[in-house]
Amino acid sequence: MIKRVTGTQDFLDITLLNFIIEQTKKYLKLHHFSEIIVPILEPTELFKRSLGVETDVVKKEMYLISGDENICLRPEATASTARAFVENGIQTTPWKVFTWGPMFRHERPQKGRYRQFHQVSIEVIGTNAIAQDAEVIALLDGLFSKMLAFDSYALLINFLGCHEDREAFKVELRKFLETHINEICDQCKVRKDTNIMRVFDCKNEKDKELYATQAPKIIQHLCSVCSTEWQELQELLELLSISFHVQPTLVRGLDYYQKTVFEFVSGNLGAQNAFCGGGRYHQLVKIVGAREDQPSVGAAIGVERLLLMLEAIKDRLPLPQPPAIQAIIPVEPAQKPIAMLVAQELIKHGIAAQTMIESDSLKSMMRQANRIGAQHAIIIGPEELAKKEARVKNMTTGEEQSLKQTELVQFLMK
């Protein structure tokens, strides 16, 4: 038996998945976001430039395609959206768009983390207003609480300041790390010299405790402009009744973030507890080829993690019910052609129908109709064929009646 690739999964019942995507699309369109589609295949250079060559994604998680072209399977969609903005010459800003689909990262699979996973990516390109950050966060909070009915999650926020703030903060952070060099893990020692802000992503519990309690905090090293924006963001979230917790060690894992960063987390997801993350990014649009930068803000939502959270409350969700199915049963092989024509006529009028053509036994076909949950069994035998009729049996009550074949649509539509 050939098994699926490790870190992938088969979706055999996509009811909950479709519910997430449809509710999300409906909600985003109410906020004047347009849906776009970007390629799964992208130039590898796109992510090397945008995410940073020292990030885990670029160093060890990308799926590279061998051949003459230097291409890969996309690990995320923000850089792809920025490329699409530049390459297609979008002039109207802010450009409010979203996309969804599979992303690919070669990492160790675990609960809520796959090598092929799905994300909804939301971007507002061309906005310098911190108020837009608050609006995006409020939009996401509304999506999770109102449209998806979550009642147990938290919002974590931090502020990384501008480029100058971060460079000055890195000096302070390096001094701190050098003072505690014998206490931090080997990976943090490497990150100190390659991508120092990433030490805050360390999974070592001892290091995490050290950084949370003793490390300098970037929000205490902001310039006057950034300090004002940080205060404005908090005040707007409070005005919008959005509960949040300031997490000074939250930096996100990609190099393009600055100023606002945030994560929505849930205690129901285990160690990988973030189901949505994002923030503000400057310079990304210029990095991928624009003459001038377009300050932006965006977020990515992990669909698989939403599925884990919704599974526990799916009985409370307004999930769409499949249409009632009508089973068309030819008693003998001679009635199969007319049974198939009747099924086509019902389907043409929006009535779900399936012809039972896999068995010669009426009894087994009735059992099959029962297994698929048929509302009615529409039986056509030699006598019905001759009279251009059908015998209609209600599969719940057992009641039967004979109808002209031309009357079936009207009867079933009632």
N, C-alpha and C positions, 0 to 999 in steps of 0.2 A: 504493500500500500504506500502510495506517495502522500506524504503529509505536507501541510502548509508550512511556509517558512517561519522559523521562530521569530516571535515578535509581531506576527500578523494575526488577524482573526477573520472568521467568516461571520457575516451578519445574516442570519437566516430569518429573523423577524425584525423588520426595520420600522415597526410602528412607532417605537419610542424615538428612534433616530429621526424619522420624518417629522415627528411632533416638535422636536428641538429645532430643526432647521426651519420648518414652516413658521413657528412662533417667532423665531429670531428674525427671519426675513420680514414678517409682518410688522414687527416692532421697529426695526431699523428703517423701513420705508416710511413709517409715521414720523420719523425724525429726519426725513429727507436724505437718506443715504441711498445710493444707487448700487446695484449689484454688478460686479465685473467678474470676469474669468481670466486668470493668468496661467501661463503654462506650468506644467509639472516639471518639465526640463528647463533648466536655466544655465547660463554660463557660470562655471565655477568661480570665476573672477568676481562676479556680482557679490557673492557671499564673503569672499576673502576681503574685499574692500569694505563692505558694509558691516559685517559682524565682527571683524577683527581677526587677524591671523592667529592670535594667541587664545581665542575662545575655544572651549571644548568642542563646539559644533564644527568649527573649521578644522581644528587639529586632528580630530579622531572620529567624528560622528557623521560626516557627509558621505553619501553614496555617490561615488564617482563613476561615470560611464566611460569605459575604455574605448579608444578609437582615435580618429584624427582630430576630432573636436574636443575641446576642454569643457565638458558639460557635466552636470550632476542632477540628481533628483533634489528638488527644492526641500530644504530643511525648515523653512518658514516662509511667510508670504509678504511680510512688510517690505523687504528689499525688492521683491518682485513687483509690488504695487508702486513703489517709488520709481523703478525702472520703467514701468508702463506709463507713469505720469510724464516722465522725461521723453521717452521714445515716441509717444503719441502727441507730443506738443500741446498738452493740456494748458489752457490759458486762464480759465475761470477758477479762481480760488475763493474760499476754501473748497477743495475737492473732497467731497464726503462720499466714500465708497466702502463696500465690503465685499469679501469673497470667502468662499469656503471650499474645502476639499482635503485630499490627503497630503501629508507632509512625511518626510522620511529622515530618520536619524538612526545611525548605527550605535545603539547603546544597549545596556543590559535591561531586558524586559522585566517589568515588575507590575504590581497592581497599579492600573491607571496609566502605565507608560508602555508604549509599543514602538516598534521600529517603523511601522507604517501606522500613522495616527491621523486624526482629522482635526482641523481647526477652523473656526470662524475668525477671520482677520478683519478688523475695523480700523479704518484710517481716515484722518482729517488732515489733508496736505495743504499747507499754505495758511497757517494761522499762528500768530504770535501771542494770542491772548490766553493768559492763564485761566480765564473764565471758561475757555473751551475745554481745558483739562477737566474742570469741575463738571461741565456738561456731559462729557464722555463718561466720567465716573458715575454720574447720576443716571445716565442712560443705562449703563450696565447694571446698576443696582436695581433699577426698575424692571429690566429684563429678567433678572434672577428672582426677584421677589414677587412680581405681578404676573408675568407671562409663564414662568416655569415653577412658581409656587414654592420656592425654597424658603425655609424659615430658620435655617441654622447655618450661618456662614459669617465671616468677618472680613472687613476691608482693612488692609495694611497699606500705609502710605509713607513715602519718604521724599526728600527733596535733595537732588544731587548738585544743585547750583549750575553755574555756567562753566565754560571751559577753564577760565582763570581760577574760579573757586576750586575746581577739582584738582588742578595742578598744584595749587597752594596746599590743599588738604593732603595730597599724596606725600608731600614732604613731611607733614606732621605724622601721617600714618606710618611712613617708613621709619621715622625715629622711634615710634612706639614698638614696631615689630622688631627692630634691632635690639631694643631694650629687653624684649621677651623672646629672643631668638631661640633660646634653649627650651622654650615651653610650647612652641607651635609645631605643627606636623611638617613633614618633608614637603608636601605639596604646597603648603603656604609659604615655605621658604623659597620655592621656585617662583610662585606667583608674586612674591615681594619684588622680584627683579624683572618680571615679564609683564604682568597685568595685575598690579597691586590691589586694585579695588575688588578683584575677584576673591580675595581672602575672605570676604564676608559671605561668600557662597560655600565656605568650607562645611563639610558634613560631620567633621569630628566634634563630638559633644564638648570635649574639654576646650577646644579652640573657640567654639561658638559661645561658650560661657565667658571666656576671656574677652572676646570682642564685644559682647553685649554689655558687660559690666565695666570694662576698663578702657576700651579703645576710644580714641577721639571720635566725635560725631560730626559729620559733615554739615548738619543743619546749624552747628555752632560756629561754622567757618564760612558763612555766606556773605557776599558783598551786599551793599545797601539795596541794589535793585532786586537781587534774588531774595533777599530777606523780606522785602515788601511783597514780592510775588508769593512766597511761601505762606506769609500771613494771609494774603488774599485768598489763596486756595483753601486754607482751613476755614476761613470765615464763610466762604461760599458753600462749602460742604455742610457746615453747620446750618446755614440759612436754608439749604435744600433738605434738611433733616436726614442727612446721610451720616450714619455712625461710622467712625473710623478709629484706627489705632496707629499712632506714629511708631514706625519700626526703623530706628536709625541704621540698622545693618542691612536694610533692604536695598540692593543695588541693581537687581536683575542681571542676567547673564550675558547680555550682548553689549558691544561697545558703543552702539549709536545712541544709547539713552543719555539724557541729561535733564536737569530740573526735575519735574514730576515723575515719580515711578510709583506703581501700585500693584497689589495683588489681592485677589479675592480668594480666601482659603476656607476649607471646611474640615472639621474634625472627623468627618465620615470617610475620608480618603486615605488614611494611614500616613506614611512618611511623605509621600508626594501629595501634599495637601492643597496645593494651589490649583484652581481650575480656570483661572483667568488672570492674565497679567499684562501690563503695558506701561505706557508713560509717554513723555515728550521726547522727541528726537530732533536735533538740529544737525545740519551738515550732511545728512544721509542723501537727500535729493541731489546735492552738489557732488557728493562722492560718486554717485552712479552716472553723472554726466551732464548735469544742468549747469548753465553759466552762473546762475545765482541760486543760492540756497532757498529752500522753502521750509521754514519751521513747521513742525507737524506734531500730531499726537495720535496715538493709536493703541490698540489692544488685541490680544489673541485669546480666544476661548477654546479650551480643550474639550472637544465633543465627547471623547471616551470618558472623561472624568464627570461630565454632566450626566452621562448615561448611568454611571455608578451611583450618583446622587439621586437621580430620578427613579431608579429601580425600586427603592424603598418606599416611594410615595406615589407610584404610578396609579394606584387605585383611586387616588384623589384627583387625578388629572383628567381634563376633558379630552381624552384620546379619541380620535375618529374611529367609528365602528365600520367594519367592512360592509359593503352592500349585501343585502339578502341575495343568496344565490338560488337560481331555479335549475333543477336537474331535469334534463330532457332524456326520456328513457324509451328507446325503440325496443319493442318486445322481441322482434325477430330481425335478422340482418336486412330483410327487405325494407324495413321501415327506417333504417339508418340515414339514407339520403334526406328524407323529409324531416327527420329529427334534427339533422344538421342545419337545414334551411330554417326551421322554426327557431333554433338557437340564434342564428344570424339575425333574424328579424327582431328578436327580443333585444339583443345587444345593440342593434341599430337604434333602438328607442331608449337606450340607457338602462336596460334591465340586465343584471348580471346573470349569465347562463352558462351551463356546462353540459355537453352531451355525453351520456354514459355509453361509450362504444367499446369498452375494453372487455366486456363479458357477454356471453350468449344467454346467461341465466337472468331472468327477471328478478329473482330473489337476491342474487348477488349484486345486481345493479341497484336495487333498493337499499341494500346495506351500504353500498358505496355512496349513494345519495345522502344517507344518514350520517356517514363519516365526514362528509364535507360540509355538514350543517345546512343542507338545502331547506329552503322555506317551503317549496312545493316540489313534488315529483310530477312531471308532465309526461304521461304515458301514452305512447302511440303504438297500437297493435294493428293487426290486419283489419279489424272492424272499424277502428278509428280512421285508419288510412282511407278506407273506402268511403267513409262519410265526411272526410276532411275535418275531423274532430280530434280532440285530445281529452284524455281522462286526467283531471287535475286533482292530486291528493295533497291536502294540507299535512305536512310532516309532523306538526305539533298535535293537532286534534284528531287526525286520521280521517277527517271528513273528505268525501270524494264527490266530484261533479263532472259532468261532460260539457265541454264548450266547443264551439266552432274554433278552428285554428285562427281565424281572423279576429276572434274576440279575446285572444289570450293577452295581447298587449294592454288593452283597456282594463281587463280584469286584474292583471298583476300590478298595474300602475296605481290602482286604488289602495 
